[in-house]
Amino acid sequence: MAVTNLKKSKIAREYVIDVVIEPDEDVYHAYCPLLKGCHTWGHTETEAFQFIQEAVRLHLEDMIDDGEAIPEVGIVDSIDHLNLVFKVKEFESIKASAG
């Protein structure tokens, strides 16, 4: 996928973000494999999904503020230039594709 510069664009680009939610003892652990260190947890799968959406958004905002390139997108001025679409991946499929 080509990396572009969306600094001057006013059109939001769709950005599909894979997240994984897995049981972890009595809670659910959620993380984004594309964004190192971006993870959270919740008491339910729904809560974990809500929290990972917020965590990803905050992680991306920090990257933008620091002038870092967004993976598979490039440099953007604002999170508003990205239309975030979250896709939950099954933990087992992640393990299978890694091994």
mmCIF file as gemmi writes it, N, C-alpha and C atoms, coordinates in Angstrom:
data_model
loop_
_atom_site.group_PDB
_atom_site.id
_atom_site.type_symbol
_atom_site.label_atom_id
_atom_site.label_alt_id
_atom_site.label_comp_id
_atom_site.label_asym_id
_atom_site.label_entity_id
_atom_site.label_seq_id
_atom_site.pdbx_PDB_ins_code
_atom_site.Cartn_x
_atom_site.Cartn_y
_atom_site.Cartn_z
_atom_site.occupancy
_atom_site.B_iso_or_equiv
_atom_site.pdbx_formal_charge
_atom_site.auth_seq_id
_atom_site.auth_asym_id
_atom_site.pdbx_PDB_model_num
ATOM 1 N N . MET Axp A 1 ? 0.84 -1.173 0 1 0 ? 1 A 1
ATOM 2 C CA . MET Axp A 1 ? 0 0 0 1 0 ? 1 A 1
ATOM 3 C C . MET Axp A 1 ? 0.886 1.237 0 1 0 ? 1 A 1
ATOM 4 N N . ALA Axp A 2 ? 0.587 2.198 -0.825 1 0 ? 2 A 1
ATOM 5 C CA . ALA Axp A 2 ? 1.379 3.408 -0.928 1 0 ? 2 A 1
ATOM 6 C C . ALA Axp A 2 ? 1.164 4.304 0.287 1 0 ? 2 A 1
ATOM 7 N N . VAL Axp A 3 ? 2.225 4.897 0.767 1 0 ? 3 A 1
ATOM 8 C CA . VAL Axp A 3 ? 2.144 5.844 1.866 1 0 ? 3 A 1
ATOM 9 C C . VAL Axp A 3 ? 1.978 7.223 1.263 1 0 ? 3 A 1
ATOM 10 N N . THR Axp A 4 ? 0.993 7.955 1.76 1 0 ? 4 A 1
ATOM 11 C CA . THR Axp A 4 ? 0.706 9.274 1.209 1 0 ? 4 A 1
ATOM 12 C C . THR Axp A 4 ? 0.841 10.329 2.29 1 0 ? 4 A 1
ATOM 13 N N . ASN Axp A 5 ? 0.785 11.572 1.872 1 0 ? 5 A 1
ATOM 14 C CA . ASN Axp A 5 ? 0.82 12.69 2.789 1 0 ? 5 A 1
ATOM 15 C C . ASN Axp A 5 ? -0.552 13.345 2.768 1 0 ? 5 A 1
ATOM 16 N N . LEU Axp A 6 ? -1.274 13.241 3.88 1 0 ? 6 A 1
ATOM 17 C CA . LEU Axp A 6 ? -2.625 13.796 3.957 1 0 ? 6 A 1
ATOM 18 C C . LEU Axp A 6 ? -2.653 15.129 4.688 1 0 ? 6 A 1
ATOM 19 N N . LYS Axp A 7 ? -1.531 15.822 4.746 1 0 ? 7 A 1
ATOM 20 C CA . LYS Axp A 7 ? -1.462 17.063 5.506 1 0 ? 7 A 1
ATOM 21 C C . LYS Axp A 7 ? -2.386 18.131 4.934 1 0 ? 7 A 1
ATOM 22 N N . LYS Axp A 8 ? -2.54 18.208 3.638 1 0 ? 8 A 1
ATOM 23 C CA . LYS Axp A 8 ? -3.35 19.278 3.049 1 0 ? 8 A 1
ATOM 24 C C . LYS Axp A 8 ? -4.716 18.791 2.598 1 0 ? 8 A 1
ATOM 25 N N . SER Axp A 9 ? -4.963 17.524 2.713 1 0 ? 9 A 1
ATOM 26 C CA . SER Axp A 9 ? -6.232 16.96 2.277 1 0 ? 9 A 1
ATOM 27 C C . SER Axp A 9 ? -7.338 17.26 3.27 1 0 ? 9 A 1
ATOM 28 N N . LYS Axp A 10 ? -8.515 17.554 2.771 1 0 ? 10 A 1
ATOM 29 C CA . LYS Axp A 10 ? -9.676 17.771 3.629 1 0 ? 10 A 1
ATOM 30 C C . LYS Axp A 10 ? -10.607 16.563 3.591 1 0 ? 10 A 1
ATOM 31 N N . ILE Axp A 11 ? -10.252 15.56 2.817 1 0 ? 11 A 1
ATOM 32 C CA . ILE Axp A 11 ? -11.069 14.36 2.679 1 0 ? 11 A 1
ATOM 33 C C . ILE Axp A 11 ? -10.572 13.315 3.668 1 0 ? 11 A 1
ATOM 34 N N . ALA Axp A 12 ? -11.51 12.764 4.449 1 0 ? 12 A 1
ATOM 35 C CA . ALA Axp A 12 ? -11.138 11.714 5.401 1 0 ? 12 A 1
ATOM 36 C C . ALA Axp A 12 ? -10.918 10.409 4.655 1 0 ? 12 A 1
ATOM 37 N N . ARG Axp A 13 ? -9.804 9.768 4.938 1 0 ? 13 A 1
ATOM 38 C CA . ARG Axp A 13 ? -9.473 8.496 4.322 1 0 ? 13 A 1
ATOM 39 C C . ARG Axp A 13 ? -9.905 7.374 5.248 1 0 ? 13 A 1
ATOM 40 N N . GLU Axp A 14 ? -10.564 6.347 4.687 1 0 ? 14 A 1
ATOM 41 C CA . GLU Axp A 14 ? -10.947 5.198 5.499 1 0 ? 14 A 1
ATOM 42 C C . GLU Axp A 14 ? -9.696 4.464 5.952 1 0 ? 14 A 1
ATOM 43 N N . TYR Axp A 15 ? -9.628 4.198 7.234 1 0 ? 15 A 1
ATOM 44 C CA . TYR Axp A 15 ? -8.483 3.516 7.82 1 0 ? 15 A 1
ATOM 45 C C . TYR Axp A 15 ? -9.013 2.347 8.637 1 0 ? 15 A 1
ATOM 46 N N . VAL Axp A 16 ? -8.859 1.143 8.097 1 0 ? 16 A 1
ATOM 47 C CA . VAL Axp A 16 ? -9.346 -0.066 8.767 1 0 ? 16 A 1
ATOM 48 C C . VAL Axp A 16 ? -8.302 -0.507 9.775 1 0 ? 16 A 1
ATOM 49 N N . ILE Axp A 17 ? -8.737 -0.662 11.009 1 0 ? 17 A 1
ATOM 50 C CA . ILE Axp A 17 ? -7.842 -1.018 12.096 1 0 ? 17 A 1
ATOM 51 C C . ILE Axp A 17 ? -8.282 -2.352 12.677 1 0 ? 17 A 1
ATOM 52 N N . ASP Axp A 18 ? -7.403 -3.343 12.579 1 0 ? 18 A 1
ATOM 53 C CA . ASP Axp A 18 ? -7.676 -4.645 13.178 1 0 ? 18 A 1
ATOM 54 C C . ASP Axp A 18 ? -7.375 -4.584 14.668 1 0 ? 18 A 1
ATOM 55 N N . VAL Axp A 19 ? -8.302 -5.089 15.458 1 0 ? 19 A 1
ATOM 56 C CA . VAL Axp A 19 ? -8.08 -5.205 16.897 1 0 ? 19 A 1
ATOM 57 C C . VAL Axp A 19 ? -8.371 -6.645 17.311 1 0 ? 19 A 1
ATOM 58 N N . VAL Axp A 20 ? -7.732 -7.071 18.381 1 0 ? 20 A 1
ATOM 59 C CA . VAL Axp A 20 ? -7.931 -8.416 18.903 1 0 ? 20 A 1
ATOM 60 C C . VAL Axp A 20 ? -8.471 -8.283 20.323 1 0 ? 20 A 1
ATOM 61 N N . ILE Axp A 21 ? -9.508 -9.066 20.615 1 0 ? 21 A 1
ATOM 62 C CA . ILE Axp A 21 ? -10.064 -9.117 21.961 1 0 ? 21 A 1
ATOM 63 C C . ILE Axp A 21 ? -10.042 -10.573 22.39 1 0 ? 21 A 1
ATOM 64 N N . GLU Axp A 22 ? -9.399 -10.826 23.528 1 0 ? 22 A 1
ATOM 65 C CA . GLU Axp A 22 ? -9.26 -12.202 23.987 1 0 ? 22 A 1
ATOM 66 C C . GLU Axp A 22 ? -9.522 -12.286 25.491 1 0 ? 22 A 1
ATOM 67 N N . PRO Axp A 23 ? -10.07 -13.412 25.947 1 0 ? 23 A 1
ATOM 68 C CA . PRO Axp A 23 ? -10.276 -13.568 27.385 1 0 ? 23 A 1
ATOM 69 C C . PRO Axp A 23 ? -8.938 -13.662 28.11 1 0 ? 23 A 1
ATOM 70 N N . ASP Axp A 24 ? -8.883 -13.066 29.292 1 0 ? 24 A 1
ATOM 71 C CA . ASP Axp A 24 ? -7.668 -13.08 30.101 1 0 ? 24 A 1
ATOM 72 C C . ASP Axp A 24 ? -8.095 -13.178 31.563 1 0 ? 24 A 1
ATOM 73 N N . GLU Axp A 25 ? -8.131 -14.393 32.071 1 0 ? 25 A 1
ATOM 74 C CA . GLU Axp A 25 ? -8.634 -14.699 33.412 1 0 ? 25 A 1
ATOM 75 C C . GLU Axp A 25 ? -10.08 -14.214 33.52 1 0 ? 25 A 1
ATOM 76 N N . ASP Axp A 26 ? -10.376 -13.205 34.341 1 0 ? 26 A 1
ATOM 77 C CA . ASP Axp A 26 ? -11.768 -12.769 34.501 1 0 ? 26 A 1
ATOM 78 C C . ASP Axp A 26 ? -12.078 -11.459 33.781 1 0 ? 26 A 1
ATOM 79 N N . VAL Axp A 27 ? -11.197 -11.034 32.858 1 0 ? 27 A 1
ATOM 80 C CA . VAL Axp A 27 ? -11.414 -9.82 32.063 1 0 ? 27 A 1
ATOM 81 C C . VAL Axp A 27 ? -11.124 -10.134 30.593 1 0 ? 27 A 1
ATOM 82 N N . TYR Axp A 28 ? -11.262 -9.129 29.738 1 0 ? 28 A 1
ATOM 83 C CA . TYR Axp A 28 ? -10.942 -9.266 28.311 1 0 ? 28 A 1
ATOM 84 C C . TYR Axp A 28 ? -9.835 -8.287 27.965 1 0 ? 28 A 1
ATOM 85 N N . HIS Axp A 29 ? -8.784 -8.813 27.347 1 0 ? 29 A 1
ATOM 86 C CA . HIS Axp A 29 ? -7.643 -8.019 26.9 1 0 ? 29 A 1
ATOM 87 C C . HIS Axp A 29 ? -7.875 -7.636 25.44 1 0 ? 29 A 1
ATOM 88 N N . ALA Axp A 30 ? -7.668 -6.367 25.119 1 0 ? 30 A 1
ATOM 89 C CA . ALA Axp A 30 ? -7.839 -5.893 23.742 1 0 ? 30 A 1
ATOM 90 C C . ALA Axp A 30 ? -6.575 -5.157 23.315 1 0 ? 30 A 1
ATOM 91 N N . TYR Axp A 31 ? -6.167 -5.408 22.064 1 0 ? 31 A 1
ATOM 92 C CA . TYR Axp A 31 ? -4.979 -4.714 21.557 1 0 ? 31 A 1
ATOM 93 C C . TYR Axp A 31 ? -5.067 -4.552 20.051 1 0 ? 31 A 1
ATOM 94 N N . CYS Axp A 32 ? -4.206 -3.675 19.554 1 0 ? 32 A 1
ATOM 95 C CA . CYS Axp A 32 ? -4.109 -3.412 18.123 1 0 ? 32 A 1
ATOM 96 C C . CYS Axp A 32 ? -2.719 -3.867 17.671 1 0 ? 32 A 1
ATOM 97 N N . PRO Axp A 33 ? -2.638 -4.968 16.908 1 0 ? 33 A 1
ATOM 98 C CA . PRO Axp A 33 ? -1.328 -5.483 16.486 1 0 ? 33 A 1
ATOM 99 C C . PRO Axp A 33 ? -0.492 -4.473 15.685 1 0 ? 33 A 1
ATOM 100 N N . LEU Axp A 34 ? -1.134 -3.566 14.979 1 0 ? 34 A 1
ATOM 101 C CA . LEU Axp A 34 ? -0.428 -2.601 14.134 1 0 ? 34 A 1
ATOM 102 C C . LEU Axp A 34 ? 0.263 -1.507 14.951 1 0 ? 34 A 1
ATOM 103 N N . LEU Axp A 35 ? -0.291 -1.208 16.128 1 0 ? 35 A 1
ATOM 104 C CA . LEU Axp A 35 ? 0.229 -0.119 16.951 1 0 ? 35 A 1
ATOM 105 C C . LEU Axp A 35 ? 0.864 -0.688 18.215 1 0 ? 35 A 1
ATOM 106 N N . LYS Axp A 36 ? 2.167 -0.793 18.203 1 0 ? 36 A 1
ATOM 107 C CA . LYS Axp A 36 ? 2.895 -1.377 19.336 1 0 ? 36 A 1
ATOM 108 C C . LYS Axp A 36 ? 2.572 -0.624 20.629 1 0 ? 36 A 1
ATOM 109 N N . GLY Axp A 37 ? 2.249 -1.379 21.663 1 0 ? 37 A 1
ATOM 110 C CA . GLY Axp A 37 ? 1.956 -0.784 22.965 1 0 ? 37 A 1
ATOM 111 C C . GLY Axp A 37 ? 0.533 -0.289 23.138 1 0 ? 37 A 1
ATOM 112 N N . CYS Axp A 38 ? -0.29 -0.46 22.128 1 0 ? 38 A 1
ATOM 113 C CA . CYS Axp A 38 ? -1.678 0.006 22.203 1 0 ? 38 A 1
ATOM 114 C C . CYS Axp A 38 ? -2.566 -1.152 22.646 1 0 ? 38 A 1
ATOM 115 N N . HIS Axp A 39 ? -2.885 -1.155 23.928 1 0 ? 39 A 1
ATOM 116 C CA . HIS Axp A 39 ? -3.726 -2.226 24.456 1 0 ? 39 A 1
ATOM 117 C C . HIS Axp A 39 ? -4.498 -1.719 25.664 1 0 ? 39 A 1
ATOM 118 N N . THR Axp A 40 ? -5.533 -2.456 26.033 1 0 ? 40 A 1
ATOM 119 C CA . THR Axp A 40 ? -6.377 -2.099 27.166 1 0 ? 40 A 1
ATOM 120 C C . THR Axp A 40 ? -7.126 -3.348 27.597 1 0 ? 40 A 1
ATOM 121 N N . TRP Axp A 41 ? -8.053 -3.202 28.501 1 0 ? 41 A 1
ATOM 122 C CA . TRP Axp A 41 ? -8.862 -4.333 28.939 1 0 ? 41 A 1
ATOM 123 C C . TRP Axp A 41 ? -10.232 -3.832 29.376 1 0 ? 41 A 1
ATOM 124 N N . GLY Axp A 42 ? -11.155 -4.767 29.505 1 0 ? 42 A 1
ATOM 125 C CA . GLY Axp A 42 ? -12.49 -4.455 29.995 1 0 ? 42 A 1
ATOM 126 C C . GLY Axp A 42 ? -13.084 -5.662 30.688 1 0 ? 42 A 1
ATOM 127 N N . HIS Axp A 43 ? -14.115 -5.423 31.468 1 0 ? 43 A 1
ATOM 128 C CA . HIS Axp A 43 ? -14.783 -6.525 32.177 1 0 ? 43 A 1
ATOM 129 C C . HIS Axp A 43 ? -15.594 -7.399 31.23 1 0 ? 43 A 1
ATOM 130 N N . THR Axp A 44 ? -16.017 -6.824 30.09 1 0 ? 44 A 1
ATOM 131 C CA . THR Axp A 44 ? -16.771 -7.569 29.075 1 0 ? 44 A 1
ATOM 132 C C . THR Axp A 44 ? -16.113 -7.334 27.724 1 0 ? 44 A 1
ATOM 133 N N . GLU Axp A 45 ? -16.476 -8.148 26.733 1 0 ? 45 A 1
ATOM 134 C CA . GLU Axp A 45 ? -15.947 -7.928 25.382 1 0 ? 45 A 1
ATOM 135 C C . GLU Axp A 45 ? -16.365 -6.567 24.848 1 0 ? 45 A 1
ATOM 136 N N . THR Axp A 46 ? -17.605 -6.19 25.12 1 0 ? 46 A 1
ATOM 137 C CA . THR Axp A 46 ? -18.114 -4.899 24.652 1 0 ? 46 A 1
ATOM 138 C C . THR Axp A 46 ? -17.33 -3.75 25.269 1 0 ? 46 A 1
ATOM 139 N N . GLU Axp A 47 ? -17.089 -3.828 26.562 1 0 ? 47 A 1
ATOM 140 C CA . GLU Axp A 47 ? -16.326 -2.788 27.237 1 0 ? 47 A 1
ATOM 141 C C . GLU Axp A 47 ? -14.895 -2.732 26.685 1 0 ? 47 A 1
ATOM 142 N N . ALA Axp A 48 ? -14.279 -3.892 26.492 1 0 ? 48 A 1
ATOM 143 C CA . ALA Axp A 48 ? -12.923 -3.934 25.938 1 0 ? 48 A 1
ATOM 144 C C . ALA Axp A 48 ? -12.892 -3.317 24.535 1 0 ? 48 A 1
ATOM 145 N N . PHE Axp A 49 ? -13.921 -3.587 23.726 1 0 ? 49 A 1
ATOM 146 C CA . PHE Axp A 49 ? -13.984 -3.011 22.386 1 0 ? 49 A 1
ATOM 147 C C . PHE Axp A 49 ? -14.12 -1.489 22.446 1 0 ? 49 A 1
ATOM 148 N N . GLN Axp A 50 ? -14.946 -0.997 23.347 1 0 ? 50 A 1
ATOM 149 C CA . GLN Axp A 50 ? -15.089 0.457 23.503 1 0 ? 50 A 1
ATOM 150 C C . GLN Axp A 50 ? -13.766 1.085 23.926 1 0 ? 50 A 1
ATOM 151 N N . PHE Axp A 51 ? -13.08 0.437 24.871 1 0 ? 51 A 1
ATOM 152 C CA . PHE Axp A 51 ? -11.825 0.979 25.379 1 0 ? 51 A 1
ATOM 153 C C . PHE Axp A 51 ? -10.706 0.927 24.336 1 0 ? 51 A 1
ATOM 154 N N . ILE Axp A 52 ? -10.664 -0.121 23.516 1 0 ? 52 A 1
ATOM 155 C CA . ILE Axp A 52 ? -9.59 -0.197 22.516 1 0 ? 52 A 1
ATOM 156 C C . ILE Axp A 52 ? -9.811 0.845 21.421 1 0 ? 52 A 1
ATOM 157 N N . GLN Axp A 53 ? -11.062 1.144 21.111 1 0 ? 53 A 1
ATOM 158 C CA . GLN Axp A 53 ? -11.323 2.209 20.137 1 0 ? 53 A 1
ATOM 159 C C . GLN Axp A 53 ? -10.771 3.543 20.648 1 0 ? 53 A 1
ATOM 160 N N . GLU Axp A 54 ? -11.015 3.822 21.922 1 0 ? 54 A 1
ATOM 161 C CA . GLU Axp A 54 ? -10.503 5.049 22.519 1 0 ? 54 A 1
ATOM 162 C C . GLU Axp A 54 ? -8.974 5.029 22.585 1 0 ? 54 A 1
ATOM 163 N N . ALA Axp A 55 ? -8.398 3.888 22.963 1 0 ? 55 A 1
ATOM 164 C CA . ALA Axp A 55 ? -6.939 3.772 23.06 1 0 ? 55 A 1
ATOM 165 C C . ALA Axp A 55 ? -6.276 3.986 21.695 1 0 ? 55 A 1
ATOM 166 N N . VAL Axp A 56 ? -6.845 3.404 20.641 1 0 ? 56 A 1
ATOM 167 C CA . VAL Axp A 56 ? -6.296 3.567 19.293 1 0 ? 56 A 1
ATOM 168 C C . VAL Axp A 56 ? -6.363 5.029 18.874 1 0 ? 56 A 1
ATOM 169 N N . ARG Axp A 57 ? -7.5 5.649 19.114 1 0 ? 57 A 1
ATOM 170 C CA . ARG Axp A 57 ? -7.661 7.065 18.747 1 0 ? 57 A 1
ATOM 171 C C . ARG Axp A 57 ? -6.614 7.933 19.466 1 0 ? 57 A 1
ATOM 172 N N . LEU Axp A 58 ? -6.44 7.717 20.765 1 0 ? 58 A 1
ATOM 173 C CA . LEU Axp A 58 ? -5.452 8.485 21.529 1 0 ? 58 A 1
ATOM 174 C C . LEU Axp A 58 ? -4.028 8.195 21.049 1 0 ? 58 A 1
ATOM 175 N N . HIS Axp A 59 ? -3.742 6.93 20.746 1 0 ? 59 A 1
ATOM 176 C CA . HIS Axp A 59 ? -2.42 6.536 20.245 1 0 ? 59 A 1
ATOM 177 C C . HIS Axp A 59 ? -2.131 7.255 18.921 1 0 ? 59 A 1
ATOM 178 N N . LEU Axp A 60 ? -3.111 7.252 18.019 1 0 ? 60 A 1
ATOM 179 C CA . LEU Axp A 60 ? -2.933 7.917 16.728 1 0 ? 60 A 1
ATOM 180 C C . LEU Axp A 60 ? -2.786 9.426 16.894 1 0 ? 60 A 1
ATOM 181 N N . GLU Axp A 61 ? -3.562 10.017 17.81 1 0 ? 61 A 1
ATOM 182 C CA . GLU Axp A 61 ? -3.442 11.459 18.051 1 0 ? 61 A 1
ATOM 183 C C . GLU Axp A 61 ? -2.044 11.807 18.557 1 0 ? 61 A 1
ATOM 184 N N . ASP Axp A 62 ? -1.486 10.97 19.446 1 0 ? 62 A 1
ATOM 185 C CA . ASP Axp A 62 ? -0.119 11.201 19.93 1 0 ? 62 A 1
ATOM 186 C C . ASP Axp A 62 ? 0.889 11.1 18.786 1 0 ? 62 A 1
ATOM 187 N N . MET Axp A 63 ? 0.709 10.114 17.91 1 0 ? 63 A 1
ATOM 188 C CA . MET Axp A 63 ? 1.612 9.96 16.766 1 0 ? 63 A 1
ATOM 189 C C . MET Axp A 63 ? 1.534 11.197 15.867 1 0 ? 63 A 1
ATOM 190 N N . ILE Axp A 64 ? 0.327 11.677 15.616 1 0 ? 64 A 1
ATOM 191 C CA . ILE Axp A 64 ? 0.141 12.86 14.773 1 0 ? 64 A 1
ATOM 192 C C . ILE Axp A 64 ? 0.794 14.069 15.427 1 0 ? 64 A 1
ATOM 193 N N . ASP Axp A 65 ? 0.559 14.267 16.733 1 0 ? 65 A 1
ATOM 194 C CA . ASP Axp A 65 ? 1.157 15.401 17.445 1 0 ? 65 A 1
ATOM 195 C C . ASP Axp A 65 ? 2.683 15.365 17.403 1 0 ? 65 A 1
ATOM 196 N N . ASP Axp A 66 ? 3.254 14.145 17.405 1 0 ? 66 A 1
ATOM 197 C CA . ASP Axp A 66 ? 4.703 13.987 17.362 1 0 ? 66 A 1
ATOM 198 C C . ASP Axp A 66 ? 5.268 14.004 15.943 1 0 ? 66 A 1
ATOM 199 N N . GLY Axp A 67 ? 4.389 14.149 14.938 1 0 ? 67 A 1
ATOM 200 C CA . GLY Axp A 67 ? 4.838 14.192 13.547 1 0 ? 67 A 1
ATOM 201 C C . GLY Axp A 67 ? 5.219 12.839 12.985 1 0 ? 67 A 1
ATOM 202 N N . GLU Axp A 68 ? 4.79 11.762 13.648 1 0 ? 68 A 1
ATOM 203 C CA . GLU Axp A 68 ? 5.108 10.416 13.177 1 0 ? 68 A 1
ATOM 204 C C . GLU Axp A 68 ? 4.142 9.993 12.063 1 0 ? 68 A 1
ATOM 205 N N . ALA Axp A 69 ? 4.647 9.148 11.176 1 0 ? 69 A 1
ATOM 206 C CA . ALA Axp A 69 ? 3.811 8.605 10.107 1 0 ? 69 A 1
ATOM 207 C C . ALA Axp A 69 ? 2.874 7.548 10.686 1 0 ? 69 A 1
ATOM 208 N N . ILE Axp A 70 ? 1.628 7.586 10.26 1 0 ? 70 A 1
ATOM 209 C CA . ILE Axp A 70 ? 0.645 6.582 10.646 1 0 ? 70 A 1
ATOM 210 C C . ILE Axp A 70 ? 0.89 5.358 9.764 1 0 ? 70 A 1
ATOM 211 N N . PRO Axp A 71 ? 0.989 4.154 10.378 1 0 ? 71 A 1
ATOM 212 C CA . PRO Axp A 71 ? 1.232 2.95 9.575 1 0 ? 71 A 1
ATOM 213 C C . PRO Axp A 71 ? 0.231 2.801 8.433 1 0 ? 71 A 1
ATOM 214 N N . GLU Axp A 72 ? 0.739 2.541 7.238 1 0 ? 72 A 1
ATOM 215 C CA . GLU Axp A 72 ? -0.045 2.324 6.025 1 0 ? 72 A 1
ATOM 216 C C . GLU Axp A 72 ? -0.777 3.569 5.519 1 0 ? 72 A 1
ATOM 217 N N . VAL Axp A 73 ? -0.516 4.728 6.14 1 0 ? 73 A 1
ATOM 218 C CA . VAL Axp A 73 ? -1.178 5.97 5.716 1 0 ? 73 A 1
ATOM 219 C C . VAL Axp A 73 ? -0.158 7.045 5.395 1 0 ? 73 A 1
ATOM 220 N N . GLY Axp A 74 ? 0.702 7.338 6.347 1 0 ? 74 A 1
ATOM 221 C CA . GLY Axp A 74 ? 1.682 8.408 6.169 1 0 ? 74 A 1
ATOM 222 C C . GLY Axp A 74 ? 1.454 9.513 7.187 1 0 ? 74 A 1
ATOM 223 N N . ILE Axp A 75 ? 1.846 10.72 6.823 1 0 ? 75 A 1
ATOM 224 C CA . ILE Axp A 75 ? 1.741 11.879 7.708 1 0 ? 75 A 1
ATOM 225 C C . ILE Axp A 75 ? 0.372 12.531 7.52 1 0 ? 75 A 1
ATOM 226 N N . VAL Axp A 76 ? -0.278 12.836 8.638 1 0 ? 76 A 1
ATOM 227 C CA . VAL Axp A 76 ? -1.562 13.555 8.596 1 0 ? 76 A 1
ATOM 228 C C . VAL Axp A 76 ? -1.514 14.701 9.599 1 0 ? 76 A 1
ATOM 229 N N . ASP Axp A 77 ? -2.312 15.721 9.34 1 0 ? 77 A 1
ATOM 230 C CA . ASP Axp A 77 ? -2.392 16.877 10.238 1 0 ? 77 A 1
ATOM 231 C C . ASP Axp A 77 ? -3.316 16.635 11.418 1 0 ? 77 A 1
ATOM 232 N N . SER Axp A 78 ? -4.347 15.816 11.193 1 0 ? 78 A 1
ATOM 233 C CA . SER Axp A 78 ? -5.388 15.673 12.193 1 0 ? 78 A 1
ATOM 234 C C . SER Axp A 78 ? -6.012 14.282 12.119 1 0 ? 78 A 1
ATOM 235 N N . ILE Axp A 79 ? -6.451 13.802 13.257 1 0 ? 79 A 1
ATOM 236 C CA . ILE Axp A 79 ? -7.171 12.528 13.301 1 0 ? 79 A 1
ATOM 237 C C . ILE Axp A 79 ? -8.443 12.616 12.46 1 0 ? 79 A 1
ATOM 238 N N . ASP Axp A 80 ? -8.942 13.824 12.255 1 0 ? 80 A 1
ATOM 239 C CA . ASP Axp A 80 ? -10.156 14.023 11.452 1 0 ? 80 A 1
ATOM 240 C C . ASP Axp A 80 ? -9.947 13.658 9.986 1 0 ? 80 A 1
ATOM 241 N N . HIS Axp A 81 ? -8.695 13.524 9.559 1 0 ? 81 A 1
ATOM 242 C CA . HIS Axp A 81 ? -8.41 13.106 8.186 1 0 ? 81 A 1
ATOM 243 C C . HIS Axp A 81 ? -8.535 11.601 8 1 0 ? 81 A 1
ATOM 244 N N . LEU Axp A 82 ? -8.798 10.899 9.122 1 0 ? 82 A 1
ATOM 245 C CA . LEU Axp A 82 ? -8.945 9.446 9.064 1 0 ? 82 A 1
ATOM 246 C C . LEU Axp A 82 ? -10.347 9.044 9.505 1 0 ? 82 A 1
ATOM 247 N N . ASN Axp A 83 ? -10.997 8.243 8.7 1 0 ? 83 A 1
ATOM 248 C CA . ASN Axp A 83 ? -12.277 7.651 9.063 1 0 ? 83 A 1
ATOM 249 C C . ASN Axp A 83 ? -11.954 6.275 9.641 1 0 ? 83 A 1
ATOM 250 N N . LEU Axp A 84 ? -11.885 6.186 10.978 1 0 ? 84 A 1
ATOM 251 C CA . LEU Axp A 84 ? -11.463 4.955 11.634 1 0 ? 84 A 1
ATOM 252 C C . LEU Axp A 84 ? -12.558 3.893 11.557 1 0 ? 84 A 1
ATOM 253 N N . VAL Axp A 85 ? -12.193 2.727 11.029 1 0 ? 85 A 1
ATOM 254 C CA . VAL Axp A 85 ? -13.109 1.583 10.931 1 0 ? 85 A 1
ATOM 255 C C . VAL Axp A 85 ? -12.445 0.44 11.687 1 0 ? 85 A 1
ATOM 256 N N . PHE Axp A 86 ? -13.097 -0.017 12.75 1 0 ? 86 A 1
ATOM 257 C CA . PHE Axp A 86 ? -12.52 -1.062 13.591 1 0 ? 86 A 1
ATOM 258 C C . PHE Axp A 86 ? -13.047 -2.424 13.183 1 0 ? 86 A 1
ATOM 259 N N . LYS Axp A 87 ? -12.126 -3.371 13.069 1 0 ? 87 A 1
ATOM 260 C CA . LYS Axp A 87 ? -12.463 -4.741 12.688 1 0 ? 87 A 1
ATOM 261 C C . LYS Axp A 87 ? -11.867 -5.674 13.744 1 0 ? 87 A 1
ATOM 262 N N . VAL Axp A 88 ? -12.735 -6.443 14.404 1 0 ? 88 A 1
ATOM 263 C CA . VAL Axp A 88 ? -12.261 -7.369 15.434 1 0 ? 88 A 1
ATOM 264 C C . VAL Axp A 88 ? -11.815 -8.653 14.758 1 0 ? 88 A 1
ATOM 265 N N . LYS Axp A 89 ? -10.573 -9.045 15.028 1 0 ? 89 A 1
ATOM 266 C CA . LYS Axp A 89 ? -10.027 -10.292 14.498 1 0 ? 89 A 1
ATOM 267 C C . LYS Axp A 89 ? -10.039 -11.33 15.606 1 0 ? 89 A 1
ATOM 268 N N . GLU Axp A 90 ? -10.261 -12.545 15.226 1 0 ? 90 A 1
ATOM 269 C CA . GLU Axp A 90 ? -10.235 -13.641 16.184 1 0 ? 90 A 1
ATOM 270 C C . GLU Axp A 90 ? -8.802 -13.907 16.612 1 0 ? 90 A 1
ATOM 271 N N . PHE Axp A 91 ? -8.593 -14.103 17.896 1 0 ? 91 A 1
ATOM 272 C CA . PHE Axp A 91 ? -7.252 -14.355 18.43 1 0 ? 91 A 1
ATOM 273 C C . PHE Axp A 91 ? -6.623 -15.579 17.785 1 0 ? 91 A 1
ATOM 274 N N . GLU Axp A 92 ? -7.392 -16.629 17.588 1 0 ? 92 A 1
ATOM 275 C CA . GLU Axp A 92 ? -6.85 -17.858 16.993 1 0 ? 92 A 1
ATOM 276 C C . GLU Axp A 92 ? -6.339 -17.622 15.578 1 0 ? 92 A 1
ATOM 277 N N . SER Axp A 93 ? -7.017 -16.763 14.805 1 0 ? 93 A 1
ATOM 278 C CA . SER Axp A 93 ? -6.554 -16.504 13.432 1 0 ? 93 A 1
ATOM 279 C C . SER Axp A 93 ? -5.256 -15.698 13.442 1 0 ? 93 A 1
ATOM 280 N N . ILE Axp A 94 ? -5.086 -14.859 14.437 1 0 ? 94 A 1
ATOM 281 C CA . ILE Axp A 94 ? -3.834 -14.09 14.576 1 0 ? 94 A 1
ATOM 282 C C . ILE Axp A 94 ? -2.689 -15.058 14.885 1 0 ? 94 A 1
ATOM 283 N N . LYS Axp A 95 ? -2.918 -15.985 15.813 1 0 ? 95 A 1
ATOM 284 C CA . LYS Axp A 95 ? -1.883 -16.947 16.172 1 0 ? 95 A 1
ATOM 285 C C . LYS Axp A 95 ? -1.517 -17.818 14.972 1 0 ? 95 A 1
ATOM 286 N N . ALA Axp A 96 ? -2.509 -18.237 14.206 1 0 ? 96 A 1
ATOM 287 C CA . ALA Axp A 96 ? -2.265 -19.118 13.059 1 0 ? 96 A 1
ATOM 288 C C . ALA Axp A 96 ? -1.453 -18.396 11.981 1 0 ? 96 A 1
ATOM 289 N N . SER Axp A 97 ? -1.75 -17.116 11.739 1 0 ? 97 A 1
ATOM 290 C CA . SER Axp A 97 ? -1.038 -16.405 10.683 1 0 ? 97 A 1
ATOM 291 C C . SER Axp A 97 ? 0.39 -16.051 11.114 1 0 ? 97 A 1
ATOM 292 N N . ALA Axp A 98 ? 0.637 -15.994 12.424 1 0 ? 98 A 1
ATOM 293 C CA . ALA Axp A 98 ? 1.979 -15.682 12.911 1 0 ? 98 A 1
ATOM 294 C C . ALA Axp A 98 ? 2.882 -16.912 12.915 1 0 ? 98 A 1
ATOM 295 N N . GLY Axp A 99 ? 2.292 -18.088 12.953 1 0 ? 99 A 1
ATOM 296 C CA . GLY Axp A 99 ? 3.118 -19.293 13.081 1 0 ? 99 A 1
ATOM 297 C C . GLY Axp A 99 ? 3.242 -20.02 11.846 1 0 ? 99 A 1
